[in-house]
């Protein structure tokens, strides 16, 4: 379980980006993991891993796409597990969803366009800044919505162990913005580091992230083309 101050290990490859996590596994490995989760009835883990597989091989992930759609239809209908004990089945479904969200996170980072500041009157150096916000990821929204729809379709009046609002229940268990810190660097087109920012805590949901003390040469290189990347240190 996540606790304390956490650094989001993310790579921002565009000026505006929405990223949940960096997935190092290739398509075949992710597909194998997803199939295993599906075979065990761990549908939240399966959906999330099939999603990652689709993102790892855009346009070439037909099997993962078909599998995601198949599970989505099952979960969305509410017809999971044993017909004789739907309540117990949905307790297990929610437990799996909560477990997956605690392991993988539910947030993405939204990074605004980089803004150039005015020169420092004392040092003559320049600064750049970007608004970094914590938002719910599309992957999480889609999966949680499927679970919510399925639960609503079959929910009984006395289902006390299964939350009526999955998003609210999961969000209460996952660390909020104040539990995360971010650190980024600016790279030029060739991957050379132009500037490395400080580790900053996100606060409640957002922070103005600043790269300061930059020379005119570095500023010119940034203006020529760059990308924002996470810093691992």
Beta strands, then each sheet from edge to edge (+ up, - down):
strand 1: 6-7
strand 2: 18-19
strand 3: 107-111
strand 4: 115-116
strand 5: 126-136
strand 6: 180-182
strand 7: 184-188
strand 8: 193-196
strand 9: 200-201
strand 10: 206-214
strand 11: 226-230
sheet 1: 1+ 6+ 9-
sheet 2: 2+ 3- 5+ 4-
sheet 3: 2+ 3- 5+ 10-
sheet 4: 8+ 7- 11+
end
